[in-house]
């Protein structure tokens, strides 16, 4: 059973079979699964992974599983970006999942954005690095079961857990019933309910079959709508449109008529099989459309239409229904968009407002971690600035001036001490102390993200806080850092 009940799989691991040499991907999957269980506090975590994947295996099962998964985890490598199988899996997922928050990517070997021409949404993402340099322009995958890969898997699992928990929260719906995957109109149990009395059951079932064929053509879908013919009035409230079949004489059941009239806010189509006056409750309905399925025969008596005349009336009804369903679908989609925007704004308003400007500073070797922290600051709507990047047109004095200006103009500074040399970090702290004299007020906080295995900095500043933590605790210490900005 998956953690998210509406999906067959919580995470789909997409990888090239060349990258599973020595069982690397299988070991990665097992460790990720264990960490997810620990972080979610639930064993109901289902990861789709096939360690028997071969290049000549049929793709149907993998493509189908990708489309039925909540999250997509791409294990990118030179083999991955050139694999037809992974391209098919990626396409299946992005076709059924419109949000990029459900897409995660790790790099097993260095790649550039240009390598992802067949994976445009991956190219736009921050990709977690799962490799290490071993020589100039030479890298290798992080070895399995090492401290380096444990750290990266914990970071990845924390982000995946955050997304799974967000998707597990209930979303408000405009109707009580959940949306059916087979309906044309969102958030309804049926697109059309054909209501009839017991006397008209046979004709109603025939009309159902004929309408289904017509609507298939007019709506441009084969199985994307749901119709029901029934003498039960309970399903009426679960339909986008109603078709009432019968004749005025068959509407002698006043209780049945009252129940139909109660649905005055839904589009109603009255398919009449004979002549006669309508009951008063139906006459007062403003949204009622009558379509005549009868005509006078040679003896002057009303008779049910047959052959071409019957199909012409059916097409008229199908045309009116399809137009109505399209309008309702647009209204529902517009409503859903507004509701999602309202919920998003509500969530934004519920977060504490922080008016602060953060200087996020790191040496070159800590840029990957810096980008991950940038993503977390963006989620919290915290303004930030990064150091100017090295390039041939920027002099060392320009870089120093940029750092000093950022310290003067920002409210706080966060230094990353993960891979960098302690000498570099100590130098930046000394600069902070010197530049603070040029400020009207001290920095709210000078924070250092320190890897727990790095040497002590041996620096004392009144507003210095050192977060000595493993990478999986980034979220927790950032909350403390943000609290210090208020």
BELDA-V939596 format. One record per backbone hydrogen bond with DSSP energy under -1.0 kcal/mol. CO is the residue of the C=O (numbers start at 0). NH is the residue of the N-H. Records with the same first field share a line. If there is no record, write none. Layout:
BEGIN
CO = NH ; NH
END
This chain:
BEGIN
3 = 6
8 = 69
9 = 70
10 = 47
11 = 72
13 = 74
15 = 18
16 = 19
19 = 22
22 = 26
23 = 27
24 = 28
25 = 29
26 = 30
27 = 31
28 = 32
29 = 33
30 = 34
31 = 35
32 = 36
33 = 37
34 = 38
35 = 39
36 = 40
42 = 44
45 = 9 ; 10
47 = 12
49 = 52
53 = 56
58 = 62
59 = 63
60 = 64
61 = 65
62 = 66
65 = 68
67 = 7 ; 8
70 = 11
71 = 103
72 = 13
73 = 75 ; 105
75 = 107
76 = 80
79 = 82
82 = 86
83 = 87
84 = 88
85 = 89
86 = 90
87 = 91
88 = 92
89 = 93
90 = 94
91 = 95
92 = 96
98 = 101
99 = 102
101 = 71
103 = 73
104 = 127
105 = 75
106 = 129
111 = 114
112 = 115
115 = 118
118 = 122
121 = 124
127 = 106
129 = 141
131 = 139
134 = 137
137 = 133 ; 134
139 = 131
145 = 149
146 = 150
147 = 151
148 = 152
149 = 153
150 = 154
151 = 155
152 = 156
153 = 157
154 = 158
155 = 159
156 = 160
157 = 161
158 = 162
159 = 163
160 = 164
161 = 165
162 = 166
163 = 167
179 = 182
187 = 179
189 = 239
190 = 240
191 = 227
192 = 242
193 = 229
194 = 244
197 = 200
199 = 203
200 = 204
201 = 205
202 = 206
203 = 207
204 = 208
205 = 209
206 = 210
207 = 211
208 = 212
209 = 213
210 = 214
211 = 215
212 = 216
213 = 217
214 = 218
215 = 220
225 = 190 ; 191
227 = 193
229 = 195
232 = 235
234 = 237
235 = 238
237 = 188 ; 189
240 = 192
241 = 268
242 = 194
243 = 270
245 = 272
246 = 249
247 = 250
251 = 253
252 = 256
253 = 257
254 = 258
255 = 259
256 = 260
257 = 261
259 = 262
262 = 265
266 = 241
267 = 288
268 = 243
269 = 290
270 = 245
271 = 292
278 = 281 ; 282
279 = 283
281 = 284
286 = 267
288 = 269
290 = 271
292 = 304
294 = 302
296 = 299
300 = 296
302 = 294
305 = 308 ; 309
306 = 310
307 = 311
308 = 312
309 = 313
310 = 314
311 = 315
312 = 316
313 = 317
314 = 318
315 = 319
316 = 320
317 = 321
318 = 322
319 = 323
320 = 324
321 = 325
322 = 326
323 = 327
324 = 328
325 = 329
326 = 330
327 = 331
328 = 332
329 = 333
330 = 334
331 = 335
332 = 336
333 = 337
334 = 338
335 = 339
336 = 340
337 = 341
338 = 342
339 = 343
340 = 344
341 = 345
342 = 346
343 = 347
344 = 348
345 = 349
353 = 355
356 = 410 ; 411
357 = 384
358 = 413
360 = 415
362 = 365
363 = 366
365 = 369
366 = 370
367 = 371
368 = 372
369 = 373
370 = 374
371 = 375
372 = 376
373 = 377
374 = 378
375 = 379
376 = 381
377 = 380
382 = 357
384 = 359
390 = 393
394 = 398
395 = 399
396 = 400
397 = 401
398 = 402
399 = 403
400 = 404
401 = 405
402 = 406
403 = 407
404 = 408
405 = 409
410 = 443
411 = 358
412 = 446
413 = 360
414 = 448
416 = 450
420 = 424
421 = 425
422 = 426
423 = 427
424 = 428
425 = 429
426 = 430
427 = 431
428 = 432
429 = 433
430 = 434
431 = 435
434 = 437
435 = 438
444 = 412
445 = 464
446 = 414
447 = 466
448 = 416
449 = 468
450 = 453
460 = 463
462 = 445
464 = 447
465 = 467
466 = 449 ; 468
469 = 472
470 = 473
472 = 476
473 = 477
474 = 478
475 = 479
476 = 480
477 = 481
478 = 482
479 = 483
481 = 484
END
